[in-house]
Structures are given as structure tokens and as C-alpha cells.
Amino acid sequence: MKNTIKQVFHSGKFLFGFVLFAVILLICFTYPLIVTYDPLEMVGNGNFYKPGTYISQEESVLNSGYIMNMDASETRLAIALGVDELMKMQEYLITYAGIPESDIDVTDTESMIELWQANYDPDLKAKGLTSAKRKSYRRLDGAITDAIKNSDIIIAEENAESGELEAVKTIKGTSYVNTSDIVNKRTFILGTDNFGRDVLTELVAATKVSLRIGFIAGLIATAIGLVLGLLAGYVGGVTDNIIMFLTNLFTVIPSFIILILISYSIGTNSRGVGMVAFIIGITSWPWTTRSVRSQVISLRNRDHVNLSKLSGHSMARIIFTDILPYIASYVVMAMILQISSGILAEAQLSMIGLGPATTRTATLGLMMNWAMQYAAHLNGSWWAYFPVVLVIACISFSLNLMNTGLDQVFNPQLRD
């Protein structure tokens, strides 16, 4: 046993897959100890807030701040003037100001601002210049003016007695706030989802639930496949024919179709995490049954098995002591693949709306479903779905590497 374990961990593929899977498990169990708030807490009002650190705007305004010798107008210009705004400026300068296109360089923001200030006329009336276009140019001019000016901002409060506004603070254009002085702040490494929930915290919780679904489904599928395979392979005859008939029946009909039909038939109210795992498990056993059966058939006429039969040992004892130990490594490999298949099956079911019907927990498939329903892939909110895809890929990759490594150790044809 000790020598076998050494051989297993000497396999580079198994070791790499094992370490990767162990890291995923470690994150799932240690992250909630550090971040203790509810993973489904809605901290925002939705709209896919992008990754970053969010600080209290009120607190930053009321903070005393620091006067620094830095001009923020360049940054404000970069925010105000995107590609669309620069193209709009170019359109105005060419069409209505008569500037040759060769004299305009949209990559030089400073020259574009100079040309705009020298040639823009808010009262211009020209052919083809509609009221809507005139207003859009005025808004653009206002954005440019606000971005390049470095005027002070006055904070006013209403006087309780007179009801008039009174200046309480003046914020200079060169005033800055140190974020370490702000108490009310929150960092979203992966932003928030469409419900305003921290994607990273939700992702860790969802990974934990999906792994649980995979383990439950894998255990059920492996147990059913092992029992049926052992009976079919060892007993043979009518028992083998009946089991193989059922196995072939489930093999001919795609298991995912059966999975969809069962999930749909049990109804939304009954479709919890445990039920989905159970459904996946009871529809994933056929190939394990066939594989175990073929292994048992090759073992049932070995000398040590025949000796046990002649000694009068019971069928159960022969199976558990003379056959099962020889296929134990294969059963472990089958279970690893069943776990991976269970996680992928849950993701597939959830993507089409037949996964766990719950608002109290999340799974990797549900996160993908939510991102798809609220068009995260269309509005550029990559953080709502790409990390989920990456986690699913890492889990499947690690489990398949572990399976390949075990196969290299226990399969004589692949052994180095």
C-alpha cells in the first residue's frame, strides 16, 4: 500500500492535478473564515459594478484632504474624451468649421482641444446641423470645459433657521484624499454581479456548492455502477442480461436528455441542491457499470477466485475479498471522472434553467445562468462569467489530470 501511494505521487500529472485541486479546496474552506459576510448579500443596486475599491463619496468630500501640486485636468480629459467624443469633434471640425482632415490628429488630444476651442461656435447655424446634433455638440463642449477647468467646488448646507444655503467647505482642484483615511470602503476584486453581489465571495461559495454536488453525484453514480457491474460480471446469465439490457437502454438515450426530462418533471419547488445532485447521480452510472463488468469478467475465472469457490466461500466474500481489491484503483479513477462529470452536468442544467431552484445559495452553473440572462457578455462585464468558466475549467482539468496520472500508475500498458 505504501509503495503504491509512493508510485501515485511520483506521477507528475497526478501530483500537479492533486495540488491544483487541493488549492481550490483550500480556498473554498479558508476564504469564508476571512470574509464572513453573506456571499449573496446585495451590496449594490446591480448593473455589474466593475472591479475596484469603492469608497464613501460623502466621507471623501468631508475629509480634510491634502493640497498637492498635481493637476487633475489631464485625467478628467482622458475620462471625458473617449474615442466616440474625439470622432465627434473631428466630424464637427471637418463638416462645420471647414478644417482640412489632414490638419486634424485625433491621437493628439491637446491639439484637438486647441482646434475645438478656436473653431467651435455654439450658435452656428449650418445646413444639415439639426437641433439634436447642436445639443450633442453643446454637451461635448460642456464636458471639455468642465474637464480642463481647475475651479474650486463649494460644498453648501441648508441653514436650519433661515433655510438658505451656506458654504461650509471649499474643495480645491488640487485637493486630494488618501484612501487609507477613508473608513467606509469596500474592495471588489472581481466586481459585482447583476444583483450587486460581490462576485469573488459568491464564486467561492458557488464553487463549494458545485463541488458538493459533484461529490454526491459521483458517489451515487459510482456506487450504482459498481454494484450493477459486480453483479453482472460475476453472476452472469440472466442477471447479466437484465443489467446489460438496462445499461444499453440508458446508453442509447443520451444521459443529458434523461437528466433534462427528470429535472423538468420534478418541478421547480423540489429542485434543490441535493435533489439535483441525486438526479445527476442516478443518470450517470451506465458507463461505470459496463467498465466494472468487463473488469470482473476478466477476474472471475482467475485461480485465486476458483480456489475461494472450492473452499465454499460465499459470493459476497469472494466479491469483496478476491475481486474488489483488484479493481479498487479503477473504481477510484471512475469516481474522479464521475465527480468532474457531475460538476459539468450541474453547470449545463443551470444554464438552461433546470438547475437548483434556490435564492439562498449559488452554484457555478447558476452564476453562468444569471450572467447570461442579464447579458453580461454583451455589455462587457467579463468579471461576471469569465472567472466562473475559469474555475470550472480548473476543476475539470485537475480531476482529469489526477485520473490520467492514476491510469499511468495502475494500467500496465501505460506504465513507464
C-alpha positions, 0 to 999 in steps of 0.5 A: 500500500505504501509503495503504491501511494509512493508510485501515485505521487511520483506521477507528475500529472497526478501530483500537479492535478492533486495540488491544483485541486487541493488549492481550490479546496483550500480556498473554498474552506479558508476564504469564508473564515476571512470574509464572513459576510453573506456571499449573496448579500446585495451590496449594490443596486446591480448593473455589474459594478466593475472591479475596484475599491469603492469608497464613501463619496460623502466621507471623501468630500468631508475629509480634510484632504491634502493640497498637492501640486498635481493637476487633475485636468489631464485625467478628467480629459482622458475620462471625458474624451473617449474615442466616440467624443474625439470622432465627434469633434473631428466630424464637427471640425471637418463638416462645420468649421471647414478644417482640412482632415489632414490638419486634424490628429485625433491621437493628439488630444491637446491639439484637438482641444486647441482646434475645438476651442478656436473653431467651435461656435455654439450658435452656428447655424449650418445646413444639415446641423439639426437641433439634436446634433447642436445639443450633442455638440453643446454637451461635448463642449460642456464636458471639455470645459468642465474637464480642463477647468481647475475651479474650486467646488463649494460644498453648501448646507441648508441653514436650519433657521433661515433655510438658505444655503451656506458654504461650509467647505471649499474643495480645491482642484488640487485637493486630494484624499488618501484612501487609507483615511477613508473608513467606509470602503469596500474592495471588489476584486472581481466586481459585482454581479447583476444583483450587486453581489460581490462576485469573488465571495459568491464564486467561492461559495458557488464553487463549494456548492458545485463541488458538493454536488459533484461529490454526491453525484459521483458517489451515487453514480459510482456506487450504482455502477459498481454494484450493477457491474459486480453483479453482472460480471460475476453472476452472469446469465440472466442477471447479466442480461437484465443489467446489460439490457438496462445499461444499453437502454440508458446508453442509447438515450443520451444521459443529458436528455434523461437528466433534462426530462427528470429535472423538468418533471420534478418541478421547480419547488423540489429542485434543490441542491441535493435533489439535483445532485441525486438526479445527476447521480442516478443518470450517470452510472451506465458507463461505470457499470459496463467498465466494472463488468468487463473488469470482473469478467476478466477476474472471475475465472482467475485461480485465486477466485476458483480456489475461494469457490472450492473452499465454499466461500460465499459470493459476497466474500469472494466479491469483496475479498478476491475481486474488489481489491483488484479493481479498487484503483479503477473504481477510484479513477471512475469516481474522479471522472464521475465527480468532474462529470457531475460538476459539468452536468450541474453547470449545463442544467443551470444554464438552461434553467433546470438547475437548483431552484434556490435564492439562498445559495449559488452554484457555478452553473447558476452564476453562468445562468444569471450572467447570461440572462442579464447579458453580461457578455454583451455589455462587457462585464467579463468579471461576471462569467469569465472567472466562473468558466475559469474555475470550472475549467480548473476543476475539470482539468485537475480531476482529469489530470489526477485520473490520467496520472492514476491510469499511468500508475495502475494500467500496465500498458501505460506504465513507464 
